[in-house]
């Protein structure tokens, strides 16, 4: 799918013109901030709409009714800020952005203030929080085996997971199954034929109970 620009992105995920404007503001702020801190790979910014926005926005296709999300290790706000931009006019929406690096949190707060986003920023390690959310997500955060440890408190409170992964997704699932019990489904990514969206439900530690 050709989603290299804002118009193609809008067609792919059904974004309004206003949401495209918000995403462009985010892009400009991300490019500027990335010059002084490591938020995303500099080489990926030329493909912002496909590599970052479509990759993040596609999560809404897998959970269209979800309004409350947690993004673990959000970094520069991907996928969390993109989700918040697309959800901001939907009643009851809230995206928790969880990031342990304070200067990244300050960047996230500046984007949220500029765009009036329904987010809550947590300068903390993901596994130290217990937030009741519908969906927990992460991108480029950790291998699935470790990521499940970060996400376990959210699953314990009823969350489901949607994790953005690459072509090693099946191998990561196989390794994770040695420590965890869960139900997994693997979906192709809209943004990259090598990418995968991994849906996780009913997570528990092996040996627990």
Residue frames as a rotation matrix with the C-alpha (Angstrom) as fourth column:
UNK 1
0.577 0.817 0.000 0.00
0.817 -0.577 0.000 0.00
0.000 0.000 -1.000 0.00
UNK 2
-0.390 -0.685 0.615 1.37
0.656 -0.676 -0.336 3.41
0.646 0.272 0.713 -0.96
UNK 3
0.712 0.609 -0.349 0.96
0.669 -0.439 0.599 5.57
0.211 -0.661 -0.720 2.16
UNK 4
-0.200 -0.980 -0.005 3.94
0.948 -0.192 -0.254 7.83
0.248 -0.056 0.967 1.67
UNK 5
-0.855 -0.111 0.507 2.14
0.086 -0.994 -0.073 11.17
0.512 -0.019 0.859 2.10
UNK 6
-0.856 0.508 0.093 -0.69
-0.254 -0.257 -0.932 12.72
-0.450 -0.822 0.349 4.13
UNK 7
-0.119 0.865 -0.487 -3.36
-0.992 -0.127 0.016 12.22
-0.048 0.485 0.873 1.47
UNK 8
-0.173 -0.015 -0.985 -2.53
-0.374 0.926 0.052 8.54
0.911 0.377 -0.166 1.04
UNK 9
-0.969 -0.177 -0.174 -2.44
0.103 0.351 -0.931 8.18
0.225 -0.920 -0.322 4.82
UNK 10
-0.593 0.801 0.079 -5.89
-0.689 -0.454 -0.564 9.75
-0.416 -0.389 0.822 5.13
UNK 11
0.100 0.616 -0.782 -7.28
-0.889 0.408 0.207 7.32
0.446 0.674 0.588 2.60
UNK 12
-0.483 -0.394 -0.782 -5.65
-0.117 0.914 -0.388 4.36
0.868 -0.096 -0.488 4.37
UNK 13
-0.802 0.068 -0.594 -7.01
0.573 0.373 -0.730 5.08
0.172 -0.925 -0.338 7.85
UNK 14
0.099 0.964 0.246 -9.89
0.813 -0.221 0.538 7.49
0.573 0.147 -0.806 7.26
UNK 15
-0.411 -0.325 -0.852 -8.34
0.808 -0.563 -0.175 10.55
-0.423 -0.760 0.494 8.96
UNK 16
0.730 0.681 0.052 -10.07
0.652 -0.672 -0.351 13.93
-0.204 0.290 -0.935 8.64
UNK 17
0.376 -0.572 0.729 -8.34
0.411 -0.602 -0.684 17.03
0.831 0.557 0.008 7.30
UNK 18
0.663 -0.090 0.743 -8.14
-0.594 -0.668 0.449 18.45
0.456 -0.739 -0.497 10.83
UNK 19
0.857 -0.374 0.354 -6.43
-0.022 0.660 0.751 15.33
-0.515 -0.652 0.557 12.15
UNK 20
0.526 -0.698 0.486 -3.97
0.814 0.247 -0.526 15.52
0.247 0.672 0.698 9.26
UNK 21
0.467 -0.324 0.823 -3.17
-0.139 -0.946 -0.293 19.10
0.873 0.022 -0.486 10.29
UNK 22
0.809 -0.136 0.571 -2.53
-0.578 -0.012 0.816 17.95
-0.104 -0.991 -0.089 13.85
UNK 23
0.774 -0.520 0.361 -0.28
0.467 0.854 0.229 15.15
-0.428 -0.008 0.904 12.62
UNK 24
0.455 -0.620 0.639 1.70
0.566 -0.353 -0.745 17.60
0.688 0.701 0.190 10.50
UNK 25
0.585 -0.225 0.779 2.24
-0.597 -0.769 0.227 19.81
0.548 -0.598 -0.585 13.57
UNK 26
0.840 -0.272 0.471 3.45
-0.208 0.639 0.740 16.73
-0.502 -0.719 0.480 15.44
UNK 27
0.686 -0.602 0.408 5.80
0.723 0.501 -0.476 15.91
0.083 0.622 0.779 12.56
UNK 28
0.441 -0.518 0.733 7.36
0.032 -0.807 -0.590 19.38
0.897 0.283 -0.339 12.62
UNK 29
0.624 -0.170 0.763 7.81
-0.768 -0.316 0.558 19.26
0.146 -0.934 -0.327 16.41
UNK 30
0.875 -0.289 0.389 9.28
0.131 0.914 0.385 15.75
-0.466 -0.286 0.837 16.22
UNK 31
0.589 -0.679 0.438 11.81
0.636 0.055 -0.770 16.73
0.499 0.732 0.464 13.54
UNK 32
0.402 -0.422 0.813 12.91
-0.393 -0.881 -0.264 19.76
0.827 -0.213 -0.520 15.58
UNK 33
0.668 -0.097 0.738 13.21
-0.728 0.123 0.675 17.87
-0.157 -0.988 0.012 18.87
UNK 34
0.938 -0.276 0.210 15.00
0.297 0.952 -0.078 14.95
-0.178 0.136 0.975 17.23
UNK 35
0.529 -0.782 0.331 17.97
0.036 -0.369 -0.929 17.21
0.848 0.503 -0.167 16.51
UNK 36
-0.140 -0.583 0.801 18.77
-0.784 -0.429 -0.449 17.39
0.605 -0.690 -0.397 20.23
UNK 37
-0.255 0.049 0.966 17.48
-0.756 0.612 -0.231 14.08
-0.602 -0.789 -0.120 21.59
UNK 38
-0.946 -0.157 -0.284 17.09
-0.300 0.756 0.582 10.54
0.123 0.636 -0.762 20.33
UNK 39
-0.217 0.950 0.225 13.35
-0.712 0.004 -0.703 10.15
-0.668 -0.313 0.675 19.69
UNK 40
0.829 0.374 0.415 13.32
0.022 0.720 -0.694 8.27
-0.559 0.584 0.589 16.38
UNK 41
-0.092 -0.865 0.493 15.93
0.738 0.273 0.617 7.27
-0.668 0.420 0.614 13.84
UNK 42
-0.210 -0.025 -0.977 16.74
-0.273 -0.958 0.083 10.37
-0.939 0.284 0.194 11.80
UNK 43
-0.954 -0.237 -0.182 16.68
-0.238 0.233 0.943 8.36
-0.181 0.943 -0.279 8.59
UNK 44
-0.606 0.782 0.144 13.02
0.785 0.618 -0.055 7.41
-0.132 0.079 -0.988 9.18
UNK 45
-0.287 0.539 -0.792 11.68
0.232 -0.763 -0.603 10.97
-0.929 -0.357 0.094 9.21
UNK 46
-0.794 -0.036 -0.607 11.64
-0.541 -0.415 0.732 11.20
-0.279 0.909 0.310 5.42
UNK 47
-0.638 0.609 -0.470 9.02
0.047 0.641 0.766 8.44
0.768 0.467 -0.438 5.45
UNK 48
-0.924 0.191 0.331 7.10
-0.377 -0.305 -0.875 9.91
-0.066 -0.933 0.354 8.40
UNK 49
-0.127 0.990 -0.053 3.59
-0.992 -0.128 -0.010 9.25
-0.017 0.051 0.999 7.12
UNK 50
0.451 0.280 -0.847 4.09
-0.439 0.896 0.062 5.59
0.777 0.344 0.527 6.33
UNK 51
-0.338 -0.739 -0.583 6.86
0.145 0.571 -0.808 4.55
0.930 -0.358 -0.086 8.72
UNK 52
-0.989 -0.128 -0.068 5.43
0.093 -0.198 -0.976 6.29
0.112 -0.972 0.208 11.78
UNK 53
-0.580 0.811 0.076 1.85
-0.777 -0.523 -0.349 7.46
-0.243 -0.261 0.934 11.28
UNK 54
0.202 0.666 -0.718 0.29
-0.771 0.561 0.303 4.58
0.604 0.492 0.627 9.34
UNK 55
-0.466 -0.461 -0.755 2.26
0.064 0.833 -0.549 2.10
0.882 -0.304 -0.359 11.43
UNK 56
-0.996 0.092 0.012 0.77
-0.028 -0.166 -0.986 3.62
-0.089 -0.982 0.168 14.59
UNK 57
-0.466 0.878 -0.113 -2.73
-0.864 -0.479 -0.157 4.43
-0.192 0.024 0.981 13.32
UNK 58
-0.337 0.346 -0.876 -3.40
-0.491 0.729 0.477 0.92
0.804 0.590 -0.076 12.06
UNK 59
-0.977 -0.048 -0.206 -3.83
0.145 0.558 -0.817 -0.22
0.154 -0.829 -0.538 15.68
UNK 60
-0.572 0.819 -0.042 -7.25
-0.600 -0.452 -0.660 1.45
-0.560 -0.353 0.750 15.69
UNK 61
-0.153 0.495 -0.856 -8.33
-0.868 0.347 0.355 -0.92
0.472 0.797 0.377 12.91
UNK 62
-0.526 -0.141 -0.839 -7.75
0.081 0.974 -0.214 -3.87
0.847 -0.180 -0.500 15.26
UNK 63
-0.542 0.371 -0.754 -9.53
0.833 0.120 -0.540 -2.29
-0.110 -0.921 -0.374 18.25
UNK 64
-0.563 0.278 0.778 -12.02
0.366 -0.760 0.537 0.22
0.741 0.587 0.326 16.82
UNK 65
0.536 0.844 0.039 -14.11
0.296 -0.231 0.927 0.43
0.791 -0.485 -0.374 20.00
UNK 66
0.137 -0.551 -0.823 -11.18
0.989 0.127 0.080 0.95
0.061 -0.825 0.562 22.40
UNK 67
0.746 0.176 0.643 -10.94
0.194 -0.980 0.042 4.41
0.637 0.093 -0.765 23.92
UNK 68
0.777 -0.474 0.414 -8.42
-0.605 -0.384 0.697 3.99
-0.171 -0.792 -0.586 26.76
UNK 69
0.761 -0.599 -0.251 -4.88
0.224 0.605 -0.764 2.95
0.609 0.525 0.594 25.81
UNK 70
0.718 -0.696 -0.026 -1.46
-0.232 -0.275 0.933 2.66
-0.656 -0.664 -0.359 27.45
UNK 71
0.829 -0.543 -0.131 1.67
-0.069 0.133 -0.989 3.03
0.554 0.829 0.072 25.33
UNK 72
0.854 -0.516 -0.070 4.67
0.255 0.298 0.920 1.46
-0.454 -0.803 0.386 27.07
UNK 73
-0.148 -0.989 -0.022 8.08
0.547 -0.100 0.831 3.02
-0.824 0.110 0.556 26.49
UNK 74
0.703 0.684 0.195 6.50
0.518 -0.305 -0.799 5.57
-0.487 0.662 -0.569 24.17
UNK 75
-0.312 -0.914 0.259 9.76
0.881 -0.177 0.438 7.45
-0.355 0.365 0.861 23.40
UNK 76
-0.990 -0.097 -0.101 8.83
0.044 -0.901 0.431 10.15
-0.133 0.422 0.897 20.90
UNK 77
-0.383 0.921 -0.062 5.13
-0.596 -0.299 -0.745 9.31
-0.706 -0.249 0.664 21.18
UNK 78
-0.101 0.297 -0.950 4.81
-0.914 0.349 0.206 6.42
0.393 0.889 0.236 18.77
UNK 79
-0.601 0.605 0.522 2.27
0.612 -0.072 0.788 4.99
0.515 0.793 -0.327 18.61
UNK 80
-0.336 0.574 -0.747 0.68
0.896 -0.049 -0.441 6.84
-0.290 -0.817 -0.498 21.55
UNK 81
-0.569 0.115 -0.815 0.60
-0.052 -0.993 -0.104 10.43
-0.821 -0.017 0.571 20.27
UNK 82
-0.913 0.267 -0.309 -0.74
-0.319 0.007 0.948 9.32
0.255 0.964 0.079 16.89
UNK 83
-0.519 0.756 -0.399 -3.51
0.734 0.633 0.246 7.37
0.439 -0.165 -0.883 18.63
UNK 84
-0.347 0.371 -0.861 -4.34
0.686 -0.526 -0.503 10.36
-0.640 -0.765 -0.072 20.84
UNK 85
-0.822 0.028 -0.569 -4.57
-0.339 -0.826 0.450 12.68
-0.458 0.563 0.688 17.83
UNK 86
-0.795 0.511 -0.327 -6.95
-0.157 0.347 0.924 10.33
0.586 0.787 -0.196 16.03
UNK 87
-0.353 0.662 -0.661 -9.04
0.819 0.561 0.124 9.69
0.453 -0.497 -0.740 19.17
UNK 88
-0.934 -0.229 -0.274 -9.23
0.355 -0.685 -0.636 13.21
-0.042 -0.691 0.721 20.55
UNK 89
-0.648 0.759 0.058 -12.78
-0.707 -0.628 0.324 13.96
0.282 0.168 0.944 19.35
UNK 90
-0.133 0.598 -0.790 -14.17
0.016 0.798 0.602 10.64
0.991 0.067 -0.116 20.59
UNK 91
0.405 0.360 0.840 -15.87
-0.759 -0.380 0.529 10.86
0.510 -0.852 0.119 24.01
UNK 92
0.923 0.000 0.384 -14.10
-0.299 0.629 0.717 9.02
-0.241 -0.777 0.581 26.81
UNK 93
0.709 -0.697 -0.105 -10.77
0.314 0.446 -0.838 8.75
0.631 0.562 0.535 25.03
UNK 94
0.755 -0.581 0.304 -7.56
-0.602 -0.431 0.672 8.70
-0.260 -0.691 -0.675 27.06
UNK 95
0.694 -0.633 -0.342 -4.04
0.195 0.623 -0.758 7.60
0.693 0.459 0.556 26.09
UNK 96
0.877 -0.476 0.068 -1.48
-0.149 -0.134 0.980 6.99
-0.457 -0.869 -0.188 28.82
UNK 97
0.652 -0.748 -0.126 2.06
-0.170 0.018 -0.985 7.65
0.739 0.663 -0.116 27.60
UNK 98
0.945 -0.312 0.099 4.61
0.000 0.304 0.953 5.85
-0.328 -0.900 0.287 29.75
UNK 99
0.582 -0.793 0.179 8.25
0.196 -0.077 -0.978 6.88
0.789 0.604 0.111 29.41
UNK 100
0.655 -0.363 -0.663 11.14
0.752 0.219 0.622 6.62
-0.081 -0.906 0.417 31.89
UNK 101
-0.466 -0.866 0.179 13.28
0.883 -0.468 0.033 9.42
0.055 0.173 0.983 30.35
UNK 102
-0.024 0.528 -0.849 12.26
0.638 -0.646 -0.419 12.83
-0.769 -0.552 -0.322 31.70
UNK 103
-0.615 -0.245 -0.749 13.34
-0.272 -0.826 0.493 14.94
-0.740 0.507 0.442 28.71
UNK 104
-0.923 0.382 0.052 11.23
0.218 0.406 0.887 12.77
0.317 0.830 -0.458 26.41
UNK 105
-0.197 0.882 -0.428 8.28
0.970 0.114 -0.214 13.32
-0.140 -0.457 -0.878 28.73
UNK 106
-0.250 0.056 -0.967 8.78
0.172 -0.980 -0.102 17.06
-0.953 -0.192 0.235 28.41
UNK 107
-0.948 -0.070 -0.310 8.63
-0.290 -0.204 0.935 16.74
-0.128 0.977 0.173 24.62
UNK 108
-0.652 0.755 -0.067 5.44
0.668 0.615 0.419 14.66
0.358 0.229 -0.905 24.86
UNK 109
-0.103 0.617 -0.780 3.89
0.803 -0.411 -0.432 17.27
-0.587 -0.671 -0.453 27.14
UNK 110
-0.601 -0.168 -0.781 4.72
-0.177 -0.925 0.336 20.07
-0.779 0.340 0.527 24.69
UNK 111
-0.946 0.301 -0.123 2.96
-0.052 0.232 0.971 18.24
0.321 0.925 -0.204 21.83
UNK 112
-0.416 0.827 -0.378 -0.03
0.894 0.449 0.000 17.41
0.170 -0.338 -0.926 24.02
UNK 113
-0.212 0.298 -0.931 -0.38
0.489 -0.792 -0.365 21.05
-0.846 -0.533 0.022 25.11
UNK 114
-0.837 -0.184 -0.515 -0.04
-0.307 -0.622 0.720 22.35
-0.453 0.761 0.464 21.55
UNK 115
-0.811 0.470 -0.348 -2.70
-0.192 0.348 0.917 20.00
0.552 0.811 -0.192 20.17
UNK 116
-0.267 0.744 0.613 -5.02
-0.964 -0.218 -0.155 19.66
0.019 -0.632 0.775 23.17
UNK 117
-0.309 0.047 -0.950 -4.70
-0.409 0.895 0.178 15.89
0.858 0.444 -0.257 23.33
UNK 118
0.665 0.623 0.411 -6.49
-0.667 0.250 0.702 13.52
0.335 -0.741 0.582 25.74
UNK 119
0.243 -0.674 -0.697 -3.31
0.174 0.738 -0.652 12.07
0.954 0.038 0.297 27.22
UNK 120
0.925 -0.164 0.342 -1.72
-0.370 -0.195 0.908 11.46
-0.082 -0.967 -0.241 30.60
UNK 121
0.336 -0.899 -0.280 2.07
-0.336 0.163 -0.928 11.28
0.880 0.405 -0.248 30.77
UNK 122
0.990 -0.061 0.131 3.79
-0.094 0.415 0.905 9.02
-0.110 -0.908 0.405 33.28
UNK 123
0.235 -0.970 -0.066 7.52
-0.746 -0.137 -0.652 9.51
0.624 0.202 -0.755 33.87
UNK 124
0.222 -0.023 0.975 7.96
-0.788 0.584 0.194 5.95
-0.574 -0.811 0.112 35.13
UNK 125
-0.900 -0.412 -0.146 8.87
-0.431 0.779 0.455 2.42
-0.073 0.472 -0.878 34.22
UNK 126
-0.308 0.864 -0.399 5.90
-0.663 0.106 0.741 0.64
0.682 0.492 0.540 32.69
UNK 127
-0.178 0.224 -0.958 5.92
0.323 0.933 0.159 -2.32
0.930 -0.281 -0.239 35.08
UNK 128
-0.923 -0.213 -0.320 5.78
0.369 -0.255 -0.894 0.01
0.109 -0.943 0.314 38.12
UNK 129
-0.708 0.706 -0.005 2.27
-0.704 -0.706 -0.075 1.23
-0.057 -0.050 0.997 37.25
UNK 130
-0.748 0.612 0.258 -1.14
0.577 0.791 -0.205 -0.37
-0.330 -0.004 -0.944 37.56
UNK 131
-0.701 0.493 -0.516 -3.46
-0.584 -0.811 0.019 1.38
-0.409 0.315 0.856 35.13
UNK 132
-0.178 0.737 0.652 -6.87
0.382 0.663 -0.644 0.14
-0.907 0.134 -0.399 34.11
UNK 133
-0.413 -0.015 -0.910 -6.94
-0.747 -0.567 0.348 0.43
-0.521 0.824 0.223 30.32
UNK 134
0.711 0.691 0.132 -8.65
-0.441 0.584 -0.682 -1.39
-0.548 0.426 0.720 27.48
UNK 135
0.894 -0.441 0.080 -5.57
0.316 0.493 -0.811 -1.78
0.318 0.750 0.580 25.27
UNK 136
0.520 -0.835 -0.182 -1.85
-0.165 -0.307 0.937 -1.83
-0.838 -0.457 -0.297 26.01
UNK 137
0.951 -0.200 0.236 0.60
0.272 0.175 -0.946 -1.27
0.148 0.964 0.221 23.16
UNK 138
0.379 -0.884 -0.273 4.28
-0.128 -0.342 0.931 -0.75
-0.916 -0.319 -0.242 22.44
UNK 139
0.976 -0.184 0.116 6.58
0.136 0.097 -0.986 -0.24
0.170 0.978 0.120 19.49
UNK 140
0.263 -0.963 0.064 10.35
0.115 -0.035 -0.993 -0.83
0.958 0.269 0.101 19.42
UNK 141
0.584 0.054 0.810 10.29
-0.735 -0.388 0.556 -1.21
0.345 -0.920 -0.187 23.19
UNK 142
-0.318 -0.644 0.696 11.59
-0.821 0.554 0.138 -4.73
-0.474 -0.528 -0.705 23.91
UNK 143
-0.823 0.060 -0.565 11.41
-0.275 0.828 0.488 -8.34
0.498 0.557 -0.665 22.70
UNK 144
0.066 0.997 -0.046 8.01
-0.424 0.070 0.903 -9.87
0.903 -0.040 0.427 23.37
UNK 145
0.097 -0.078 -0.992 9.26
0.664 0.748 0.006 -12.03
0.741 -0.660 0.124 26.25
UNK 146
-0.788 -0.430 -0.441 10.39
0.615 -0.532 -0.582 -8.93
0.016 -0.730 0.684 28.19
UNK 147
-0.785 0.525 0.328 7.53
-0.332 -0.804 0.493 -6.78
0.523 0.278 0.805 26.96
UNK 148
0.114 0.861 -0.496 5.03
0.162 0.477 0.864 -9.15
0.980 -0.179 -0.085 28.54
UNK 149
-0.249 -0.283 -0.926 6.70
0.948 0.125 -0.293 -8.54
0.198 -0.951 0.237 31.89
UNK 150
-0.995 -0.096 -0.012 6.23
0.096 -0.987 -0.126 -4.80
0.000 -0.127 0.992 31.43
UNK 151
-0.556 0.831 -0.010 2.60
-0.524 -0.342 0.780 -5.28
0.645 0.439 0.626 30.37
UNK 152
-0.635 0.291 -0.715 1.60
0.476 0.877 -0.065 -7.89
0.608 -0.382 -0.696 32.96
UNK 153
-0.821 0.353 -0.448 0.04
0.329 -0.349 -0.878 -5.37
-0.466 -0.868 0.170 35.45
UNK 154
-0.607 0.609 -0.511 -2.24
-0.750 -0.652 0.113 -4.00
-0.264 0.452 0.852 32.72
UNK 155
-0.490 0.402 -0.774 -3.38
-0.322 0.741 0.589 -7.43
0.810 0.537 -0.233 31.59
UNK 156
-0.826 0.138 -0.547 -4.12
0.526 0.539 -0.658 -8.28
0.204 -0.831 -0.518 35.25
UNK 157
-0.619 0.614 -0.491 -6.63
-0.010 -0.630 -0.776 -5.41
-0.786 -0.476 0.396 35.23
UNK 158
0.255 0.876 0.409 -8.35
0.316 0.324 -0.892 -6.58
-0.914 0.357 -0.194 32.04
UNK 159
0.176 -0.230 -0.957 -6.34
-0.744 -0.668 0.023 -5.09
-0.645 0.708 -0.288 29.18
UNK 160
0.788 -0.119 0.604 -5.68
0.476 0.741 -0.475 -6.73
-0.391 0.661 0.640 25.83
UNK 161
0.021 -0.895 -0.446 -2.45
0.010 -0.446 0.895 -6.13
-1.000 -0.023 0.000 23.92
UNK 162
0.926 0.072 0.371 -1.56
0.369 0.034 -0.929 -4.94
-0.080 0.997 0.005 20.43
UNK 163
0.340 -0.901 -0.270 2.18
0.008 -0.285 0.959 -4.81
-0.940 -0.328 -0.090 19.80
UNK 164
0.893 -0.103 -0.438 3.94
-0.449 -0.269 -0.852 -3.55
-0.030 0.958 -0.287 16.68
UNK 165
0.304 -0.774 0.556 6.62
-0.070 0.564 0.823 -6.02
-0.950 -0.289 0.117 15.65
UNK 166
-0.084 -0.448 -0.890 8.84
-0.952 -0.228 0.204 -6.88
-0.294 0.865 -0.407 12.69
UNK 167
0.276 0.203 -0.939 9.46
-0.737 0.672 -0.071 -10.05
0.617 0.712 0.335 10.74
UNK 168
-0.745 -0.566 -0.353 10.80
-0.180 0.680 -0.710 -11.85
0.643 -0.465 -0.609 13.84
UNK 169
-0.169 0.752 0.637 7.34
-0.951 -0.295 0.096 -11.78
0.260 -0.590 0.765 15.49
UNK 170
0.699 0.481 -0.529 6.78
-0.383 0.877 0.290 -15.53
0.604 0.000 0.797 15.23
UNK 171
-0.072 -0.813 -0.578 10.18
0.385 0.511 -0.768 -16.29
0.920 -0.278 0.276 16.76
UNK 172
-0.742 -0.156 0.652 9.51
-0.440 -0.621 -0.649 -13.81
0.506 -0.768 0.392 19.58
UNK 173
0.302 0.921 0.244 6.18
-0.889 0.180 0.420 -15.50
0.343 -0.344 0.874 20.31
UNK 174
0.569 -0.128 -0.812 7.88
0.057 0.992 -0.117 -18.90
0.820 0.020 0.572 20.43
UNK 175
-0.549 -0.825 -0.134 10.47
0.260 -0.016 -0.965 -17.65
0.794 -0.565 0.223 22.93
UNK 176
-0.543 0.395 0.741 7.82
-0.742 -0.640 -0.202 -15.91
0.394 -0.659 0.640 25.04
UNK 177
0.474 0.806 -0.355 5.79
-0.565 0.587 0.579 -19.12
0.675 -0.074 0.734 25.30
UNK 178
-0.147 -0.606 -0.782 8.57
0.357 0.705 -0.613 -20.62
0.922 -0.369 0.113 27.44
UNK 179
-0.947 -0.265 -0.182 7.77
0.271 -0.352 -0.896 -18.16
0.173 -0.898 0.405 30.25
UNK 180
-0.693 0.710 -0.126 4.21
-0.580 -0.653 -0.487 -17.04
-0.428 -0.265 0.864 29.57
UNK 181
-0.517 0.681 0.518 0.77
0.761 0.643 -0.086 -18.42
-0.392 0.350 -0.851 28.81
UNK 182
-0.398 0.411 -0.820 -1.24
-0.343 -0.896 -0.283 -16.35
-0.851 0.169 0.497 26.35
UNK 183
0.337 0.523 0.783 -3.38
0.711 0.404 -0.576 -16.35
-0.617 0.750 -0.236 23.24
UNK 184
-0.369 -0.583 -0.724 -1.74
-0.108 -0.747 0.656 -14.71
-0.923 0.320 0.212 20.23
UNK 185
0.624 0.424 0.656 -2.80
0.646 0.191 -0.739 -13.72
-0.439 0.885 -0.155 16.74
UNK 186
-0.429 -0.842 -0.326 -0.41
0.337 -0.485 0.807 -12.26
-0.838 0.237 0.491 14.18
UNK 187
0.697 0.707 0.119 -1.68
0.452 -0.304 -0.839 -9.78
-0.557 0.638 -0.531 11.58
UNK 188
-0.091 -0.709 0.699 0.15
0.981 -0.184 -0.058 -8.29
0.170 0.681 0.713 8.57
UNK 189
-0.279 -0.118 -0.953 1.12
0.487 -0.872 -0.034 -4.63
-0.827 -0.474 0.301 8.90
UNK 190
0.784 0.576 0.229 -0.35
0.526 -0.423 -0.738 -1.91
-0.329 0.699 -0.635 6.70
UNK 191
0.802 -0.446 -0.397 2.91
-0.434 -0.892 0.124 0.03
-0.409 0.073 -0.909 6.72
UNK 192
-0.211 -0.940 -0.267 5.49
-0.971 0.172 0.164 -2.63
-0.108 0.294 -0.950 5.83
UNK 193
0.509 0.446 -0.737 5.11
-0.597 0.799 0.072 -6.12
0.621 0.403 0.673 4.32
UNK 194
-0.345 -0.702 -0.623 7.73
0.107 0.630 -0.769 -7.32
0.932 -0.333 -0.142 6.79
UNK 195
-0.765 0.039 0.643 5.88
-0.582 -0.470 -0.663 -5.85
0.276 -0.882 0.382 9.77
UNK 196
-0.418 0.645 -0.640 3.42
0.506 0.750 0.426 -7.60
0.755 -0.145 -0.640 12.07
UNK 197
-0.252 0.429 0.867 0.78
-0.814 -0.578 0.049 -6.56
0.523 -0.694 0.495 14.58
UNK 198
-0.701 -0.077 -0.709 0.68
0.209 0.929 -0.307 -9.07
0.681 -0.363 -0.635 17.43
UNK 199
0.097 0.831 0.548 -2.59
-0.686 -0.343 0.642 -9.34
0.721 -0.439 0.537 19.35
UNK 200
-0.779 -0.427 -0.460 -2.27
0.069 0.670 -0.739 -10.80
0.624 -0.608 -0.492 22.85
UNK 201
0.240 0.846 0.475 -5.00
-0.696 -0.191 0.692 -11.91
0.677 -0.497 0.543 25.26
UNK 202
0.945 0.327 -0.018 -5.20
-0.215 0.661 0.719 -13.90
0.247 -0.676 0.694 28.51
UNK 203
0.098 -0.995 -0.028 -1.61
-0.276 -0.001 -0.961 -13.33
0.956 0.102 -0.274 29.63
UNK 204
0.902 0.042 0.429 -0.27
-0.431 0.130 0.893 -15.12
-0.018 -0.991 0.135 32.71
UNK 205
-0.090 -0.995 0.044 3.09
-0.994 0.087 -0.072 -16.38
0.068 -0.050 -0.996 33.94
UNK 206
0.270 0.068 -0.961 3.86
-0.202 0.979 0.012 -20.06
0.942 0.191 0.278 33.57
UNK 207
-0.540 -0.447 -0.713 3.86
0.516 0.493 -0.700 -21.67
0.665 -0.746 -0.035 36.97
UNK 208
-0.844 0.309 0.438 1.53
-0.503 -0.740 -0.447 -19.01
0.186 -0.598 0.780 38.41
UNK 209
0.090 0.958 0.272 -1.43
-0.996 0.084 0.032 -20.40
0.008 -0.274 0.962 40.28
